[in-house]
């Protein structure tokens, strides 16, 4: 059995997908762009601000599902420029402070709306 997770505290999906799906004790959060939900624009301030906003969007979805970052077991970070890895990683570390999840990070040629970063997570969530 699967359940769609949706919150207005994170950006709406811009295509035929859900913000997240909860199934069999897991929550699968779709890749979150650094869109500020209140204005629909990217967070200003480069990779640091965009990483923070992407993770704030993930957080809002996790909270809606009854989870926290402590429940996250896997993340995938898509980044436009691997030269931004260190500063992205510093902001990421502010959200994952103990028992960090498994992670993959890839440099990609282009992200939707020309974002600098997109982050998706999988969490164990009852």
Residue pairs with C-beta under 8 A, 6 or more apart in sequence:
1 23
1 24
2 21
2 22
2 23
3 21
3 22
3 23
4 18
4 19
4 20
4 21
4 22
5 18
5 19
5 20
5 21
5 22
5 27
5 29
5 61
5 64
5 65
6 18
6 19
6 20
6 64
7 19
7 60
7 61
7 63
7 64
8 37
9 37
9 60
9 63
9 64
10 19
10 32
10 37
10 57
10 58
10 60
10 61
10 64
11 32
11 33
11 35
11 37
11 40
11 57
12 19
13 19
13 30
14 112
17 30
18 30
19 29
19 30
19 61
20 27
20 28
20 29
20 30
20 61
20 64
20 65
21 27
21 28
22 28
22 65
22 125
25 124
25 125
25 126
26 122
26 123
26 124
26 125
27 61
27 62
27 65
27 67
27 71
27 122
27 123
27 124
27 125
28 120
28 122
29 58
29 61
29 62
29 120
29 121
29 122
29 123
30 120
31 76
31 78
31 118
31 119
31 120
32 54
32 55
32 57
32 58
32 61
32 118
32 119
32 120
33 42
33 54
33 57
33 111
33 112
33 113
33 115
33 118
34 42
34 43
34 49
34 50
34 51
34 52
34 53
34 54
34 57
34 115
34 116
34 117
35 41
35 42
35 43
35 53
35 57
35 113
36 42
36 43
36 53
37 57
37 60
42 50
42 53
42 113
42 115
43 49
43 50
43 52
43 53
46 116
47 79
47 81
47 84
47 87
47 88
47 116
47 117
48 87
48 88
48 90
48 91
50 115
50 116
50 117
51 87
51 88
51 91
51 92
51 116
51 117
51 119
52 91
52 94
54 117
54 118
54 119
55 91
55 92
55 95
55 119
58 119
58 120
58 121
59 69
59 95
62 68
62 69
62 71
62 72
62 121
62 123
62 125
65 123
65 125
66 125
66 126
67 123
67 125
69 95
69 96
70 98
70 99
71 123
71 124
71 125
72 96
72 101
72 121
72 122
72 123
73 101
73 102
73 122
73 123
73 124
74 101
74 102
74 103
74 121
74 122
75 96
75 101
75 102
75 103
75 104
75 119
75 120
75 121
75 122
76 103
76 104
76 105
76 106
76 119
76 120
76 121
77 88
77 92
77 103
77 104
77 105
77 106
77 117
77 118
77 119
78 105
78 106
78 108
78 111
78 117
78 118
78 119
79 85
79 88
79 105
79 106
79 107
79 108
79 116
79 117
80 107
80 108
80 110
80 111
80 114
80 115
80 116
80 117
81 107
81 116
82 107
84 116
84 117
85 105
88 117
101 121
111 117
111 118
112 118
